Amino acid sequence: MGTLAITSLAAAAGVVAQRLSGMGLSLMCVPFLALTLGPLDAVRLTLLLGFPVYLAVAITHRRSIRWAQVVWLTVPAVVCTPVVALLVRNAPERPLLLAAGGCCVLAVGVLASGVTSRRLAGRTGAIGAGVLSAAMNSVAGLSGPAVAVYGASAGWGADETRGTLSIYFFLLGVVALPSLGWVEVPVSVLLAVAGSALAGDLLGRALSRRVGDRSVRWSVLVLSAAGGVLTLGHAAF
């Protein structure tokens, strides 16, 4: 399968997942994009793709956003991001591929376990989740798992999760993309990803009332795990 086909399918699937569950864009996109574009451009392109998607979801669920938690998550993440991004930009590709694949598989395992703790629900938990999220975002584009665990521990509902995480991802991307540098891929790839993302958004809206959260969650986790394993295999061999 060619580069355009893989990037297009990954973008469409990631946007559908984000529309349905409030996360999943980076889990779906980064491991597959890393196979064709390299780990750094995979993260950059996913961040770029995320801006309109996250903003649209946040606007849709704006009444459910927990703004206090957004602040406690975002401030430490914004402080941490440029430091980690500087290290990532100077790192060789193979370790980044291994890190991206490993982080993806680890994130899937954490989310699949459903681990939560009331101890993680306070301000200290939010700060820790923001720092870990920013680090994983710069290395592997996976800002979601750490803050998703925090949200689950804090008892967020589905709409609160969609709205709060989306505006957090958007704000983090505003800092992360300039820190990591502009996407260095052909214009044809950018156009293909943009078209696929639009199609994914329309499909996600159509499916949002027909597909249960549990089905979406497990589909995202299974596909993400497969992408992480493929990325690890590609880096190893």
Order of alpha helices (4+ residues) and beta strands (2+ residues): alpha-alpha-alpha-alpha-alpha-alpha-alpha-alpha-alpha-alpha
